[in-house]
């Protein structure tokens, strides 16, 4: 007599068919029923995560499917299989005969066994199951997704897509990445399952999970698409392909590398029909004008620095379009050639064929170029050839790896160029980053109190945020959509040239560059925050290392201030006020004493200089300070006893950073000192 609620099942019904009715009748899930069966027969549950692929090679697929079992592990004497029916003696005999080993059962639900069988023996079935839950409409339309061969576009017919689920899934992944605005697609193997991640606005986000058999087949499909060897999974490979999505063309740069017994594949997406102009890149006006001024040179080197994905290539292509007026010969050496530019000769570096940056650059010099773009200066030979080209009447645009605009100078020296050559050949450097723009659909104004993180960042960066990132479907729930260029542009003027020749350090060059009109990337980024276009959190993410560097510099000790005044009362008053604020102060009574100190110890944060002094007066001292390389970047605050002795405009023109009368209130005096120190901060 059956219990109330238990379904009526014929004794001859296979367990795998009776399993689901029993689950529904008892109101339990698959795992609880499997645990009860395992406990009853004193067996363990099946561990599919620790399965051995070689076990599936011993049991034929037909035998495994007939008895609805899945091979888990194998030794010389035993084979362990997952089953939902530990009483199936026929299965035990058949498996023992096929494997030549003793069979050990582990318990699993029929669905678990079915998924494992499809994943191991028939990956297409697992791909089809995955596709059934995804939006694949775009990859079936003639204008939705096309693979572009060298002879022209070839549409994927609906019948071909339906007969090839792996092809369909690979196309879907590429299409989704393009439509999300991704720059890269990462297809990564894992234990049991792999992951597809896309990089949008510089940040990776999870896109989908794939069973490993399906992931391996997708990677093989992409390798076929990019004309790579699908039989070679032990060596890195690079290839390229072209696709068309919604009538727009895209170039794909495909890279594969062995990883954890499988392969990882990264696809760089390049919009082949995209055009670049400097005016259309959203570069802030000040930095755009300075960059265009550098491009006005007809000889010399202009360097662009920044990490991968910071927009260096985009900025350089925009520069080339601005220079390509039909009156100059422009040639490039790139690895790879990312975009085709009209009326410009582009050379692809091919190391295997002996075409290196240095070799191609030497060949270009015999082609009567006016402007040369070098994709990257990465060795001494290329650096020396680029410098030679710059010194013989060519404008050379190039990229190097450096943290900021000033550090590019040291990078050239590290590559083997003489400092005198760097000073002579270099015209300017540009450093670049990209900040994510807050999503206009979901960003909310900051009202009321700040979050603890915002309070800390506002204190460190001395800037109050206006908006806060939230997240919505429009921005993929990140809170950001689109990016903002952050640039700093350094001119190599005569003072910086002299400092380079004398091998002065980063701090001196940075101060001279700021005095020459350069805004640091930090300043540009914080201006975006004050405009409500991004957040302090994003600034910290992108240029946080630079901020930390500044804080470490500040942590070396309190600012050192040199007070120069011939009046004892004035010296004492200024010293007392400054020391009360924690500054380290040294006071002297005449200009010559100040010059003697600076000649031996130029590392001061600020000099407060009296204008009227016997002997060498303040104007003479200021002129000497600005003329010496070691002190050229030293901030100077001029104080005078009488209003109107000198106009502020004249003093600023002479090189002063600020002007105050001696009778000014203490709070205003300290505020002016702090403002000058803040502007001069590295």
Secondary structure as GFF3:
##gff-version 3
##sequence-region A 1 682
A	DSSP	alpha_helix	15	26	.	.	.	ID=ss1
A	DSSP	alpha_helix	30	40	.	.	.	ID=ss2
A	DSSP	three_ten_helix	48	50	.	.	.	ID=ss3
A	DSSP	alpha_helix	53	58	.	.	.	ID=ss4
A	DSSP	alpha_helix	61	67	.	.	.	ID=ss5
A	DSSP	beta_strand	70	74	.	.	.	ID=ss6
A	DSSP	beta_strand	78	83	.	.	.	ID=ss7
A	DSSP	alpha_helix	89	99	.	.	.	ID=ss8
A	DSSP	beta_strand	102	107	.	.	.	ID=ss9
A	DSSP	alpha_helix	110	121	.	.	.	ID=ss10
A	DSSP	alpha_helix	123	131	.	.	.	ID=ss11
A	DSSP	three_ten_helix	137	140	.	.	.	ID=ss12
A	DSSP	beta_strand	145	149	.	.	.	ID=ss13
A	DSSP	beta_strand	152	155	.	.	.	ID=ss14
A	DSSP	alpha_helix	158	163	.	.	.	ID=ss15
A	DSSP	alpha_helix	165	179	.	.	.	ID=ss16
A	DSSP	beta_strand	182	188	.	.	.	ID=ss17
A	DSSP	beta_strand	193	200	.	.	.	ID=ss18
A	DSSP	beta_strand	203	211	.	.	.	ID=ss19
A	DSSP	alpha_helix	212	225	.	.	.	ID=ss20
A	DSSP	beta_strand	237	245	.	.	.	ID=ss21
A	DSSP	beta_strand	248	259	.	.	.	ID=ss22
A	DSSP	beta_strand	262	271	.	.	.	ID=ss23
A	DSSP	three_ten_helix	278	281	.	.	.	ID=ss24
A	DSSP	alpha_helix	285	295	.	.	.	ID=ss25
A	DSSP	beta_strand	300	305	.	.	.	ID=ss26
A	DSSP	alpha_helix	312	323	.	.	.	ID=ss27
A	DSSP	beta_strand	330	334	.	.	.	ID=ss28
A	DSSP	beta_strand	345	348	.	.	.	ID=ss29
A	DSSP	three_ten_helix	351	353	.	.	.	ID=ss30
A	DSSP	alpha_helix	357	364	.	.	.	ID=ss31
A	DSSP	three_ten_helix	365	367	.	.	.	ID=ss32
A	DSSP	beta_strand	371	374	.	.	.	ID=ss33
A	DSSP	alpha_helix	380	391	.	.	.	ID=ss34
A	DSSP	beta_strand	395	400	.	.	.	ID=ss35
A	DSSP	alpha_helix	407	414	.	.	.	ID=ss36
A	DSSP	alpha_helix	419	425	.	.	.	ID=ss37
A	DSSP	beta_strand	426	438	.	.	.	ID=ss38
A	DSSP	beta_strand	444	445	.	.	.	ID=ss39
A	DSSP	alpha_helix	452	461	.	.	.	ID=ss40
A	DSSP	beta_strand	467	468	.	.	.	ID=ss41
A	DSSP	three_ten_helix	473	475	.	.	.	ID=ss42
A	DSSP	beta_strand	480	491	.	.	.	ID=ss43
A	DSSP	alpha_helix	494	501	.	.	.	ID=ss44
A	DSSP	alpha_helix	506	515	.	.	.	ID=ss45
A	DSSP	alpha_helix	521	530	.	.	.	ID=ss46
A	DSSP	alpha_helix	536	554	.	.	.	ID=ss47
A	DSSP	beta_strand	560	564	.	.	.	ID=ss48
A	DSSP	alpha_helix	568	580	.	.	.	ID=ss49
A	DSSP	beta_strand	584	588	.	.	.	ID=ss50
A	DSSP	alpha_helix	591	600	.	.	.	ID=ss51
A	DSSP	beta_strand	606	610	.	.	.	ID=ss52
A	DSSP	alpha_helix	618	627	.	.	.	ID=ss53
A	DSSP	three_ten_helix	629	631	.	.	.	ID=ss54
A	DSSP	beta_strand	636	640	.	.	.	ID=ss55
A	DSSP	alpha_helix	648	654	.	.	.	ID=ss56
A	DSSP	beta_strand	658	661	.	.	.	ID=ss57
A	DSSP	alpha_helix	666	680	.	.	.	ID=ss58
###
